[in-house]
Amino acid sequence: MAAEPGSTGRWAGQGTRKDNQIVFAAVVDEGQDRGSYFIAKGGESKMEISFKPEQKIPQDPGILGIYRRVSDEKRVQLARKEFQAAEDRLAAAWKNASRTWTAADKPLASDWKARWPVLRERWMKIAYQAPAPALSKPAQPFPAGKAQPLQEKDANYWLKLAESTALGYYYMEQPPDPKSAGAWDGEYDDGFGGHVSIRRAKDGKLRVNLSCTRVNENQGSDLAGQIPAESVKSKNGENTAEAVFVEAEVPENAKDISFSLKRKGGFLWVDTKRKATPTGSLSWFDGIYRWSPVPVE
């Protein structure tokens, strides 16, 4: 990892080891080119990464160099520092949006900030899995009353927090498109893998397509439906719509999802309710989505 605070960009490699040397390349999907091959040489305290010789136009030079081993405590310290840097950048983005965005869009900053703790908590439930507690050996039991390691002592916990916070400041640092006038037609993204596509028909109906991939494809969903013209309202520069969509292939008591949509300025508010949540599902549709124009064919 070598990028901005909380960056989600990670480079992962896989290879073979012989003595104190590892030859490796990037981990890719089946059938894809693995790109450049690297050689890692080192011992217990440090490692040097270089390109494998005689390659044409080697790629990913950013991982070359000398790396020194750090203790687990130092790694946690660095991860917490990474998270704090991302937090500071998000706070600056909030402040800037509240000061510089148009009057119609400024309320978004405070509204999104109020929703942020729940949004990050949802993200972390999918992205982070706490390490299993170490098992004690029969001959060496844990002393009575000894606490198990907390997630705050896990560097990966802080890195995942930093990554989710980075998604937050990426979202807040993008000013709304000035071409948006609150009309329904457009493409919308919430910055966390959620997307909404809306088109308004001549008879006033809204065709709505929603999709999301939260952290990974296992926590994704797609939904589509129409909102009748009589359920689409407009008042004081704010457009609203309500409908119930049916999600297939889930238990009967969880199929119906009530949607409330609000369109104002450069954003779309989506709020949902359902009687029950499908077992194992952690994905979500509700949130605040940023408008972008309909693609030109």
C-alpha positions as CSV (number, residue, x, y, z in Angstrom):
1,M,0.0,0.0,0.0
2,A,1.4,3.5,-1.0
3,A,-1.2,6.1,-1.6
4,E,-3.4,8.8,-0.1
5,P,-4.7,8.4,3.5
6,G,-7.2,5.6,3.6
7,S,-6.8,4.7,-0.1
8,T,-8.6,1.5,-1.1
9,G,-5.8,0.7,-3.5
10,R,-3.9,-2.4,-2.6
11,W,-1.5,-4.5,-4.6
12,A,-1.5,-8.2,-3.9
13,G,0.9,-10.7,-5.3
14,Q,1.5,-14.5,-5.2
15,G,4.6,-16.6,-6.0
16,T,7.0,-19.3,-5.0
17,R,9.8,-19.2,-2.4
18,K,13.3,-20.7,-2.6
19,D,15.6,-20.1,0.3
20,N,15.5,-16.3,1.0
21,Q,14.1,-15.4,-2.4
22,I,10.5,-15.1,-3.7
23,V,9.5,-14.8,-7.3
24,F,6.0,-13.4,-7.6
25,A,3.5,-11.5,-9.7
26,A,0.1,-9.8,-9.2
27,V,-2.9,-11.8,-8.2
28,V,-5.5,-11.6,-11.0
29,D,-8.7,-13.2,-12.1
30,E,-8.5,-16.4,-14.1
31,G,-7.4,-15.8,-17.7
32,Q,-5.9,-12.4,-17.1
33,D,-2.3,-11.4,-17.7
34,R,-0.4,-11.3,-14.4
35,G,1.9,-8.5,-15.6
36,S,5.4,-8.0,-14.4
37,Y,7.3,-10.5,-12.3
38,F,9.3,-9.4,-9.2
39,I,12.0,-10.9,-7.0
40,A,11.9,-10.3,-3.3
41,K,15.2,-11.0,-1.4
42,G,15.7,-10.7,2.3
43,G,15.9,-12.1,5.8
44,E,14.1,-11.6,9.0
45,S,14.6,-7.8,9.3
46,K,14.3,-6.4,5.8
47,M,13.4,-7.3,2.2
48,E,14.3,-5.8,-1.1
49,I,11.9,-6.0,-4.1
50,S,13.2,-5.6,-7.7
51,F,12.0,-6.5,-11.2
52,K,12.8,-10.0,-12.5
53,P,15.4,-9.4,-15.2
54,E,14.8,-9.5,-19.0
55,Q,11.2,-8.4,-19.0
56,K,9.7,-6.1,-21.6
57,I,8.2,-2.9,-20.3
58,P,7.9,-3.9,-16.6
59,Q,4.9,-2.6,-14.8
60,D,4.0,-1.5,-11.2
61,P,7.3,0.2,-10.3
62,G,5.7,1.6,-7.2
63,I,6.3,-1.5,-5.1
64,L,10.1,-1.6,-5.8
65,G,12.4,-0.8,-2.9
66,I,13.6,-1.9,0.5
67,Y,11.1,-2.8,3.2
68,R,12.0,-3.2,6.9
69,R,10.0,-5.4,9.2
70,V,8.0,-3.7,11.9
71,S,6.5,-5.1,15.1
72,D,2.8,-5.8,15.4
73,E,2.5,-2.9,17.8
74,K,4.2,-0.5,15.4
75,R,1.9,-1.7,12.5
76,V,-1.1,-1.0,14.6
77,Q,0.3,2.5,15.4
78,L,0.8,3.2,11.7
79,A,-2.6,1.9,10.8
80,R,-4.3,4.2,13.4
81,K,-2.2,7.1,12.1
82,E,-3.6,6.3,8.6
83,F,-7.1,6.3,9.9
84,Q,-6.7,9.6,11.7
85,A,-5.3,11.2,8.5
86,A,-8.4,10.0,6.6
87,E,-10.6,11.4,9.4
88,D,-8.9,14.8,9.2
89,R,-9.4,14.9,5.4
90,L,-13.1,14.0,5.7
91,A,-13.6,16.7,8.3
92,A,-12.0,19.2,6.0
93,A,-14.2,18.1,3.1
94,W,-17.3,18.5,5.2
95,K,-16.3,22.0,6.2
96,N,-15.5,23.0,2.6
97,A,-18.8,21.7,1.3
98,S,-20.7,23.6,3.9
99,R,-18.9,26.8,2.9
100,T,-18.6,26.6,-0.9
101,W,-21.5,24.6,-2.2
102,T,-24.6,26.3,-3.6
103,A,-27.5,27.2,-1.2
104,A,-29.6,24.2,-2.5
105,D,-26.8,21.7,-1.8
106,K,-25.3,23.0,1.4
107,P,-27.8,21.2,3.6
108,L,-26.6,17.9,2.1
109,A,-23.3,18.2,4.0
110,S,-24.9,18.2,7.5
111,D,-27.5,15.6,6.5
112,W,-24.8,13.2,5.1
113,K,-22.6,13.9,8.2
114,A,-25.5,12.8,10.4
115,R,-25.9,9.6,8.4
116,W,-22.2,8.9,8.3
117,P,-21.7,6.8,11.5
118,V,-24.4,4.3,10.4
119,L,-23.1,4.2,6.9
120,R,-19.5,3.4,8.1
121,E,-20.8,0.8,10.5
122,R,-22.7,-1.0,7.7
123,W,-19.6,-0.9,5.6
124,M,-17.4,-2.4,8.4
125,K,-19.8,-5.2,9.1
126,I,-19.0,-6.5,5.6
127,A,-15.4,-5.4,5.1
128,Y,-13.9,-6.4,8.5
129,Q,-13.8,-9.8,10.1
130,A,-12.1,-9.8,13.5
131,P,-9.4,-12.4,13.9
132,A,-10.3,-15.6,15.8
133,P,-9.1,-15.6,19.4
134,A,-6.0,-17.7,19.9
135,L,-6.7,-21.1,21.3
136,S,-5.0,-22.1,24.5
137,K,-3.1,-25.4,24.8
138,P,-4.2,-27.8,27.5
139,A,-0.8,-27.5,29.2
140,Q,-0.8,-23.7,29.0
141,P,-4.3,-22.4,29.8
142,F,-5.0,-18.7,29.8
143,P,-4.7,-17.1,33.2
144,A,-8.1,-16.6,34.9
145,G,-9.7,-13.3,33.9
146,K,-7.3,-12.5,31.0
147,A,-9.1,-10.5,28.3
148,Q,-9.1,-11.6,24.7
149,P,-7.5,-9.3,22.2
150,L,-9.7,-6.4,21.1
151,Q,-10.3,-5.4,17.5
152,E,-8.6,-2.1,18.3
153,K,-5.4,-4.0,18.6
154,D,-5.8,-5.4,15.0
155,A,-4.0,-3.2,12.4
156,N,-6.5,-4.5,9.7
157,Y,-9.4,-3.0,11.7
158,W,-7.9,0.5,11.5
159,L,-7.0,0.1,7.8
160,K,-10.5,-0.9,7.0
161,L,-11.8,2.1,8.9
162,A,-9.4,4.3,7.0
163,E,-10.6,2.8,3.7
164,S,-14.2,3.4,4.5
165,T,-13.4,7.0,5.5
166,A,-11.5,7.5,2.3
167,L,-14.7,6.6,0.4
168,G,-16.4,9.2,2.5
169,Y,-14.0,12.0,1.7
170,Y,-13.8,11.1,-2.0
171,Y,-17.6,11.6,-2.1
172,M,-17.6,14.9,-0.1
173,E,-14.7,16.4,-2.1
174,Q,-16.7,16.2,-5.4
175,P,-18.8,19.4,-5.8
176,P,-22.3,18.8,-7.2
177,D,-22.7,19.2,-11.0
178,P,-24.0,22.7,-11.7
179,K,-26.0,21.4,-14.6
180,S,-28.3,19.6,-12.2
181,A,-31.6,21.4,-11.6
182,G,-33.4,18.8,-9.5
183,A,-35.0,17.0,-12.5
184,W,-35.5,13.2,-12.1
185,D,-33.7,11.9,-15.2
186,G,-30.1,11.0,-14.5
187,E,-27.6,8.5,-13.1
188,Y,-26.9,8.6,-9.3
189,D,-24.1,7.1,-7.2
190,D,-23.6,7.1,-3.4
191,G,-19.9,6.6,-3.3
192,F,-20.1,3.2,-1.6
193,G,-21.1,0.9,-4.6
194,G,-24.7,2.0,-4.9
195,H,-26.2,3.2,-8.1
196,V,-29.6,4.5,-9.2
197,S,-30.8,5.1,-12.7
198,I,-34.1,7.1,-13.3
199,R,-35.9,8.0,-16.4
200,R,-39.3,9.9,-16.5
201,A,-41.8,8.8,-19.2
202,K,-44.0,11.2,-21.1
203,D,-47.0,10.1,-18.9
204,G,-45.2,11.1,-15.7
205,K,-44.2,7.7,-14.5
206,L,-40.7,7.1,-13.2
207,R,-38.7,4.1,-14.3
208,V,-36.2,3.3,-11.5
209,N,-33.3,0.8,-11.5
210,L,-31.3,0.3,-8.4
211,S,-28.2,-1.7,-7.9
212,C,-25.5,-2.0,-5.3
213,T,-22.3,-4.0,-4.7
214,R,-21.2,-3.4,-1.1
215,V,-17.6,-4.2,-0.5
216,N,-17.9,-7.5,-2.5
217,E,-20.3,-9.1,-4.9
218,N,-21.7,-11.4,-2.2
219,Q,-23.3,-8.3,-0.7
220,G,-25.0,-6.9,-3.8
221,S,-28.5,-6.6,-5.1
222,D,-30.5,-5.3,-8.1
223,L,-34.0,-4.0,-8.2
224,A,-36.2,-2.3,-10.7
225,G,-39.7,-0.8,-10.8
226,Q,-42.1,1.9,-11.9
227,I,-43.5,4.7,-9.8
228,P,-47.0,5.9,-10.9
229,A,-47.3,9.6,-11.9
230,E,-49.8,10.3,-9.1
231,S,-47.1,9.2,-6.6
232,V,-44.6,11.8,-7.9
233,K,-45.0,15.2,-6.2
234,S,-43.3,18.6,-6.5
235,K,-43.3,21.4,-3.9
236,N,-41.0,24.3,-3.1
237,G,-38.3,23.1,-5.5
238,E,-38.3,19.7,-4.0
239,N,-39.5,16.6,-5.9
240,T,-40.6,13.5,-4.1
241,A,-41.9,10.0,-5.0
242,E,-43.0,6.9,-3.2
243,A,-43.5,3.3,-4.2
244,V,-43.3,-0.3,-3.1
245,F,-40.9,-2.5,-5.1
246,V,-40.8,-6.3,-4.9
247,E,-37.4,-8.1,-4.5
248,A,-37.5,-11.6,-5.9
249,E,-35.8,-14.7,-4.5
250,V,-36.1,-13.6,-0.9
251,P,-38.4,-14.9,1.9
252,E,-42.0,-13.8,1.5
253,N,-42.0,-11.4,4.5
254,A,-39.0,-9.5,3.1
255,K,-40.1,-9.1,-0.5
256,D,-41.8,-5.8,-0.3
257,I,-39.5,-2.7,0.0
258,S,-41.1,0.7,0.5
259,F,-39.1,3.5,-1.2
260,S,-39.2,7.2,-0.5
261,L,-37.3,9.3,-3.0
262,K,-36.4,13.0,-2.7
263,R,-34.8,14.9,-5.5
264,K,-33.3,18.3,-4.7
265,G,-30.2,20.2,-6.0
266,G,-27.5,17.8,-7.1
267,F,-28.6,14.8,-5.0
268,L,-31.2,12.1,-4.6
269,W,-32.2,10.9,-1.2
270,V,-33.3,7.2,-1.0
271,D,-34.9,5.9,2.2
272,T,-36.3,2.3,2.5
273,K,-38.4,0.3,4.8
274,R,-39.2,-3.4,4.8
275,K,-40.9,-5.7,7.3
276,A,-37.9,-8.1,7.6
277,T,-34.3,-8.3,6.4
278,P,-33.3,-11.4,4.4
279,T,-31.1,-13.7,6.5
280,G,-27.4,-13.0,5.8
281,S,-28.0,-9.9,3.8
282,L,-26.0,-6.8,4.8
283,S,-26.4,-4.8,1.6
284,W,-28.6,-1.7,1.4
285,F,-30.2,0.8,-1.0
286,D,-30.9,3.8,1.2
287,G,-28.5,6.7,1.2
288,I,-27.7,10.0,-0.5
289,Y,-26.8,9.7,-4.2
290,R,-25.0,12.2,-6.3
291,W,-26.6,13.1,-9.7
292,S,-24.9,12.9,-13.1
293,P,-26.5,13.4,-16.5
294,V,-28.0,10.8,-18.7
295,P,-25.2,9.3,-20.9
296,V,-25.3,10.5,-24.5
297,E,-25.5,7.6,-26.9
